Amino acid sequence: MTKKFNIVPFADLVHKIRYVRTPDNLVYATLLNRPATEKFVCQASFFVRVTGISPRSTLGSVEVSNAQLAALGFIPRKEVAQYVDADVVAVG
């Protein structure tokens, strides 16, 4: 098996966020598909508006686009190395 890295334009990536909503109307979220997980806190109404999740949701995960990620305050990278090994693809 050969291992190789492909350069994938950042615009083609989908980002996964795990979140929990607290009774004080805050969302604690973790961006999962980066080499080091990044965590952030925001108001629940803002998170619902940006991601499109249900306002009643208290726990879960959501996939977001680059535009949504930028709206949440993350600075997008131009390109990301993608590790390809057989049929498994991991973005890092």
Number of C-alpha atoms within 10 A of each C-alpha: 5 6 8 11 12 12 10 14 13 15 14 9 15 15 16 17 20 16 21 16 21 13 7 8 12 16 23 18 20 17 21 16 16 13 8 9 10 13 13 13 15 15 14 20 12 14 22 15 12 16 17 12 14 9 12 8 12 15 13 12 15 14 13 19 16 18 12 17 20 13 14 17 10 14 10 12 10 9 14 17 15 16 16 15 13 10 5 7 10 11 17 12
